[in-house]
């Protein structure tokens, strides 16, 4: 399994528009893609799961 760590720099975090763009791109791949924050995982192909993580930038 490949793990990539990325820091969100935008202070607005992953809100509706970036979450939608992420989901659209993730759906192009056959593999499973997850976003994780503080031990909670979200399927990157599902916009509402990604938004439910409430990812904020620093």
N, C-alpha and C positions, 0 to 999 in steps of 0.2 A: 504494500500500500504506500502510496506517495502522499506525504504531508507537506503542505506549504503554509507558512506563517506569514500573515500580512497585517500591517498596522493601518487602520483607517485614519487618515489625516484630516479629512473633511469634518469640521465641527458639527455638521448636520447629521453625520453618520450615514447609515444605510436606510434611507426613507423610501417612499414608494417608487420614485423614478429609478434610482440605482438598483433597488431590489428587483424591479421589473427587467432592467437591462441584464442583471446577473442571471435571472431565471431564463431569459430568452437565450443567452449564450450557453448556459449549462444544459439546456434541452437539446443542444446540437451534439452532445456526447452520449454514447451508449452507457458509459460507466456511471457509478453513483458519485455524486458530489455533495459534500456537506459543508456547512458553515458552523463553526462552534464558538461559543462565548461562555465563559465561566462554567464549563461542563455541560451546557445545554447545546444540543445539536439540532440543526434545521436542514432539511433537504433543499439544496440550492436551486432545484428545479421548480420549487413551489414558493411563489412570491410572499404569501402570507406567513409561511413558516419562517422565512428569512426576516420579515418585518417583526415577527413576534419576539425575536431575540433582543430588540431595542438596542442595536449596536450604535454607539455614539463615538465620534472622533475625538482625538486628543489634540 
